[in-house]
């Protein structure tokens, strides 16, 4: 997920995407404790996507573009 496509999304869409990613992250962590993941890099990518979205939301909050 790239920053340009994320910046085009509204705050509601970004918050919904964060929730989806957190659910997926939970499932992957649970699966990682019981079995070996086929792609362990997914956990890192999801964590970074969540951080990227939070950064965009925070930028909008500080610049006053929250209703975008």
Helices and strands as residue ranges (DSSP letters): H 3-7, H 11-34, H 41-63
